[in-house]
Amino acid sequence: MKSVRRKKYLLTNVIPVLLGDQANIIQDHSADVVYALDMFHQVDDPAGFLADIHRIIKP
């Protein structure tokens, strides 16, 4: 489904990633945008999640 949307909207520079326990697979300062919708209440470690977002987003 994700690949269909990327093709439909010609999004060649968008890579959907589910962070979960795999946040360390994303390089530091490599993301322009982090889109997290309707999920913060499910995060076990909100401070850690925000730290990962801060780590991966470009300055």
C-alpha positions as CSV (number, residue, x, y, z in Angstrom):
1,M,0.0,0.0,0.0
2,K,2.8,2.4,0.8
3,S,4.6,1.7,-2.4
4,V,1.3,2.3,-4.3
5,R,0.9,5.7,-2.8
6,R,4.5,6.6,-3.5
7,K,4.1,5.7,-7.1
8,K,0.7,7.4,-7.4
9,Y,1.9,10.7,-6.0
10,L,5.4,10.4,-7.5
11,L,7.1,10.6,-4.1
12,T,10.6,9.4,-4.9
13,N,12.2,11.0,-1.8
14,V,9.8,9.6,0.8
15,I,10.7,6.5,2.8
16,P,8.1,5.4,5.3
17,V,9.7,3.9,8.5
18,L,8.2,2.4,11.6
19,L,10.5,3.4,14.4
20,G,9.5,1.1,17.3
21,D,12.6,-0.6,18.6
22,Q,14.5,0.1,15.4
23,A,15.1,3.9,15.7
24,N,18.9,3.3,15.6
25,I,18.6,2.3,11.9
26,I,18.1,5.9,10.9
27,Q,21.2,8.0,10.6
28,D,21.6,11.1,12.7
29,H,20.4,14.3,11.1
30,S,19.1,12.5,8.0
31,A,15.4,13.4,8.1
32,D,13.8,16.7,6.9
33,V,10.4,15.8,8.5
34,V,9.1,13.3,11.0
35,Y,5.4,12.7,10.7
36,A,3.8,11.0,13.7
37,L,0.1,11.1,13.8
38,D,-2.2,9.9,16.6
39,M,0.3,7.6,18.2
40,F,2.1,9.5,21.0
41,H,-0.3,8.1,23.7
42,Q,0.9,4.6,22.8
43,V,4.7,5.3,23.2
44,D,6.2,3.5,26.2
45,D,9.0,6.0,26.5
46,P,7.9,9.5,25.4
47,A,11.1,11.2,26.3
48,G,13.1,8.6,24.5
49,F,10.9,8.9,21.4
50,L,11.3,12.6,21.3
51,A,15.1,12.2,21.8
52,D,15.2,9.9,18.8
53,I,13.2,12.4,16.7
54,H,15.6,15.2,17.8
55,R,18.6,12.9,16.8
56,I,17.4,12.0,13.3
57,I,15.9,15.4,12.2
58,K,18.2,17.8,10.4
59,P,19.3,20.9,12.3
